Amino acid sequence: MSIFFEIHKDIPREGPGLNESTRLAFFMLEDLPSELAVLDIGCGPGMQTIELAKNMNGKITAIDNHKPFLDVLTKSAMEEGVSDKIEVKEGSMFSLDIEKNSFDLVWSEGAISIIGFGEGLKQWREYIKTGGYLVASEISWLRNDIPEEPKRFWEADYPVMKGIIDNIKTIEESGYSPVGHFVLPKRGWWEHYYNPLIERIKMLREKYVGNQEANDELDCAESEIEIYKKYSDYYGYVFYLMKKI
Ligand SMILES: C[S@@+](CC[C@H](N)C(=O)[O-])C[C@H]1O[C@@H](n2cnc3c(N)ncnc32)[C@H](O)[C@@H]1O
């Protein structure tokens, strides 16, 4: 059985991100209503959900298809005193059981690649009120001169990864006007994501000594980190902010 969820357990985030970047993106959005309806898709353990809740009035519906992550979010929301603003919902981003045109803001950090950037923008647009916003962080090429090694790695893992200009074009072609974008600082990959993952991998190497299948998965997780360590100037997570037109 896959040990994917054993690797991805008890870590603060399930993808690169930083609370300061969540706040930066949120405060770049202009003329939001004072009471917000927000949909956070692929919320994971919800570090960004909690940060949003602390900075707004209204309600966040936080969706993920992995129940243990939602349990972590529920517990943290209680500890942080924002549970009245967050409703967790177990479900798939591929078939959202959600009322159309009902959200001022759709948010998704590190999760839109699961459905595909263009497809996510298209499908999720239906749930946003006209004039409302979508904010998504998406792994993107930051330069044109990509060396062979990261190119090969990401072609195998996420072949539709694009550069910033191409993603902005997709935004414009999908019924939105771009509002802004910025690159997540590099430490957003390490502090709450890769560093805790490295610790998990170390611990699981000891647990799974002699288990080839488990060690292959650990190699896989480790190689993603190694590639980022070497080539972090060439790709990164980019926050894209857009308004539904
Ligand atoms: C890269 S993680 C990002 C999590 C979180 N936003 C963060 O930044 O820590 C992607 C998340 O999408 C969730 N996910 C995967 N497939 C999904 C699906 N079909 N529907 C909803 N969520 C999904 C995973 O469980 C995971 O929590």
The ligand as an ORCA input file, in Angstrom:
! r2SCAN-3c Opt
* xyz 0 1
  C      -0.735     20.585     -2.420
  S      -1.988     20.285     -1.234
  C      -2.371     21.955     -0.699
  C      -3.065     21.995      0.629
  C      -3.224     23.383      1.242
  N      -3.932     24.291      0.396
  C      -1.879     23.950      1.632
  O      -1.383     24.877      0.946
  O      -1.309     23.461      2.618
  C      -3.371     19.826     -2.193
  C      -4.598     19.453     -1.411
  O      -5.632     19.079     -2.314
  C      -6.321     17.965     -1.773
  N      -6.954     17.228     -2.880
  C      -6.397     16.321     -3.717
  N      -7.305     15.908     -4.623
  C      -8.454     16.560     -4.326
  C      -9.755     16.534     -4.885
  N     -10.046     15.772     -5.934
  N     -10.696     17.323     -4.340
  C     -10.418     18.100     -3.252
  N      -9.204     18.164     -2.688
  C      -8.231     17.403     -3.220
  C      -5.272     17.173     -1.020
  O      -5.850     16.338     -0.051
  C      -4.416     18.294     -0.460
  O      -4.869     18.667      0.819
*
